[in-house]
Amino acid sequence: MSKDGEKAWAVAGHLLAIPFEFFAPVIGYIAFNGKGPFISHHVRESLNFGITMLLAVVVLAVSIIGWILLWLPPLLWIIFRIIAAIKTSQGEFYKYPLTLRLIQK
C-alpha cells in the first residue's frame, strides 16, 4: 500500500469510528493490520481507544454515581477521534490519551 493510501485509510478509520464507534475499529483492524507500519499503528490505536471507551461506559453504567458522568465518554469519543484524524492527516503516529493498550503488535 502506498504512503498516501495508508494515510487516507488511517484518517478514514478514525473518522468512521465516530458514527460506528466499536465496529469500524474492529473491521479496520481485521482489514488493514499488517498492510504497512502507518496504517497498522492507527488501526491498533483506534481499536484500543474503542475498547477503552466501551469499558468506561460499562463501568459508569453499573455505578449509581457513574450515571451522572455517562455523557462524558461520547463527548471524548468525538473530540479525540477528530484530533486523531487531524494528526493522522499530518502524518503523525498519534496515540490516544487515557487509553489501555490491550492490542499490541
C-alpha positions in Angstrom: 0.0 0.0 0.0 1.3 3.5 -0.8 2.1 6.1 1.8 -0.8 8.2 0.6 -3.1 5.2 0.7 -2.1 4.3 4.2 -2.7 7.9 5.3 -6.1 8.1 3.7 -7.3 4.8 5.2 -5.9 5.7 8.6 -7.8 9.0 8.6 -10.9 7.3 7.4 -10.5 4.7 10.2 -10.5 7.4 12.8 -13.4 9.3 11.3 -15.6 6.3 10.6 -15.2 5.3 14.2 -17.3 8.4 15.2 -20.6 7.1 13.9 -19.7 3.4 14.1 -17.7 3.5 17.4 -16.7 0.0 18.1 -17.4 -1.7 14.8 -15.3 0.5 12.5 -12.1 -0.1 14.5 -12.6 -3.8 14.6 -13.3 -4.0 10.8 -10.3 -1.7 10.2 -8.0 -3.8 12.4 -9.0 -7.0 10.6 -8.7 -5.4 7.1 -5.6 -3.3 7.5 -3.4 -4.6 10.2 -0.1 -5.6 8.7 -0.6 -3.6 5.5 2.0 -1.0 6.4 3.5 0.5 9.6 1.5 3.7 9.5 -1.9 2.1 9.0 -1.2 -0.8 11.4 -0.3 1.7 14.1 -3.5 3.7 13.6 -5.9 0.8 13.4 -4.4 -0.6 16.6 -4.7 2.8 18.3 -8.3 3.2 17.1 -9.3 -0.3 18.4 -7.6 0.2 21.7 -9.4 3.5 22.2 -12.7 1.9 21.2 -12.2 -0.9 23.8 -11.2 1.6 26.5 -14.3 3.8 25.9 -16.5 0.7 25.8 -15.1 -0.4 29.2 -15.5 3.2 30.6 -19.2 3.2 29.6 -19.8 -0.2 31.2 -18.1 0.9 34.4 -20.1 4.2 34.5 -23.4 2.4 33.7 -23.1 -0.1 36.6 -22.4 2.6 39.2 -25.1 4.9 40.5 -22.8 7.9 40.6 -21.5 7.0 37.1 -24.9 7.7 35.6 -24.2 11.4 36.3 -21.0 11.1 34.1 -22.4 8.9 31.4 -22.4 11.9 29.0 -18.6 12.1 29.1 -17.4 9.1 27.1 -19.4 10.0 23.9 -18.0 13.6 24.1 -14.5 12.2 24.5 -15.1 9.8 21.5 -15.9 12.6 19.2 -13.2 15.1 20.4 -10.3 12.5 20.4 -11.4 10.9 17.1 -11.3 14.3 15.4 -7.9 15.1 16.9 -6.6 11.7 15.8 -7.8 12.3 12.2 -6.2 15.7 12.0 -2.9 14.4 13.4 -3.0 11.4 11.2 -3.6 13.5 8.1 -0.5 15.4 9.1 1.5 12.2 9.0 1.9 11.7 12.8 1.8 8.4 14.6 -0.9 9.6 17.0 -1.5 8.0 20.3 -4.9 8.4 22.1 -4.5 9.7 25.7 -6.0 7.7 28.6 -6.1 4.5 26.5 -5.4 1.0 27.6 -3.1 -0.6 25.1 -4.6 -4.1 25.1 -3.9 -4.9 21.4 -0.2 -4.9 20.8 1.9 -5.5 17.7 
